[in-house]
Amino acid sequence: MMNGFNQYLCDFCQQPCRRSTGAKEYGKHARWQRCLSCKVSYAISLTGQVKCRIFRGPGEDEFYQLRINYKENISTICFLKKDSWMYNNRKQTTYNSTQIVTLDHCIKDISPQNVQDKIKLYILFS
């Protein structure tokens, strides 16, 4: 849901999200918004529909991520590991991603509170 300032309101805590950079798979046709408290990112279409949700698990340097892509009707669990280095006296950071599981459906009934348990469950039984 969008508020009057063109910000997306988080589906879980109803607080305004911040604009964010995200995957380029939607190009000019979507904007990324991120709820810092819930650790959920949204790809929002120009019409205000959620095209993709990304749930981030706990951790800073290593963590799991669950990506639910509503456009393609798939869910993907990835493991991300932080990689940092210095370039021109500035710290640079990227995350190396390893795909763990891809499911041919969108996982339902997911929330920031249960995402870690769902990730463990799908990894265990895949």
C-alpha positions in Angstrom: 0.0 0.0 0.0 1.4 3.4 -0.9 1.0 6.5 1.2 0.7 10.1 0.0 4.4 10.6 -0.3 4.8 7.7 -2.8 6.3 5.4 -0.1 5.3 1.8 0.2 3.9 0.9 3.7 5.3 -2.4 4.9 2.8 -5.2 4.8 3.8 -6.4 8.3 4.4 -3.3 10.5 2.6 -0.7 8.3 5.6 1.7 8.6 6.9 3.6 5.6 9.6 1.9 3.7 12.7 3.5 2.3 13.7 3.6 -1.3 16.3 1.0 -2.0 18.4 -0.5 -4.8 17.6 -4.0 -5.7 17.9 -6.6 -8.4 17.7 -5.2 -11.9 15.4 -7.9 -13.2 12.4 -5.5 -13.2 14.4 -2.5 -14.7 12.4 0.7 -15.1 9.1 -1.2 -14.4 9.5 -1.4 -10.6 10.9 0.5 -7.7 12.5 -1.2 -4.7 11.4 -0.3 -1.2 12.8 -1.7 2.1 11.4 -1.9 5.6 14.5 -1.6 7.9 12.7 -2.9 11.0 11.2 -6.0 9.3 14.2 -6.7 7.0 11.8 -7.1 4.0 12.4 -5.6 0.6 9.6 -5.1 -2.0 9.7 -4.6 -5.8 6.7 -2.4 -6.4 5.3 -2.0 -10.0 4.4 1.4 -11.3 0.8 0.5 -10.6 1.6 -0.2 -6.9 1.5 -4.0 -7.0 4.1 -6.1 -5.2 6.1 -8.1 -7.8 8.6 -9.6 -5.5 9.3 -9.8 -1.7 12.7 -10.5 -0.2 13.0 -11.6 3.4 16.4 -11.4 5.0 17.4 -13.8 7.8 19.4 -12.7 10.8 23.1 -12.0 10.5 25.4 -9.4 9.0 28.2 -11.2 7.3 26.4 -14.4 6.5 22.7 -15.0 6.2 19.9 -16.7 4.3 17.5 -14.8 2.1 14.1 -15.9 0.8 12.9 -14.3 -2.4 9.3 -14.7 -3.4 8.8 -13.7 -7.1 5.0 -13.3 -7.7 5.5 -12.4 -11.4 7.2 -15.8 -12.1 5.4 -17.8 -9.3 8.7 -19.1 -7.8 10.4 -18.9 -4.4 14.2 -19.0 -4.0 16.3 -19.5 -0.9 19.9 -18.2 -1.2 22.8 -18.1 1.2 24.7 -14.8 1.1 28.2 -14.1 2.4 29.7 -10.6 2.7 32.9 -9.8 0.8 34.7 -6.6 1.7 37.9 -5.0 0.2 39.5 -1.6 0.0 39.6 0.4 -3.3 41.0 3.9 -3.4 41.0 4.1 0.4 37.3 3.3 0.5 35.7 0.1 1.8 33.8 -1.8 -0.9 31.2 -4.5 -0.1 29.4 -7.1 -2.1 27.4 -10.2 -1.2 28.3 -13.5 -2.9 25.1 -15.4 -3.4 24.6 -19.2 -3.5 21.3 -20.5 -4.6 20.2 -23.3 -2.2 16.6 -24.1 -3.2 14.1 -23.0 -5.9 10.5 -23.9 -5.5 7.9 -23.8 -8.3 5.4 -21.9 -6.2 5.2 -18.8 -4.0 5.5 -19.7 -0.3 2.4 -18.5 1.6 1.9 -17.4 5.2 5.4 -16.0 5.5 6.3 -13.2 7.9 9.4 -11.6 9.4 8.7 -13.6 12.6 8.6 -17.0 10.9 10.9 -16.6 7.9 13.9 -18.3 9.6 11.8 -21.4 10.5 10.4 -21.6 7.0 13.8 -21.3 5.4 15.1 -24.2 7.6 12.1 -26.3 6.8 12.3 -25.9 3.1 16.1 -26.5 3.1 15.6 -29.6 5.2 12.9 -31.2 3.0 14.2 -30.2 -0.4 
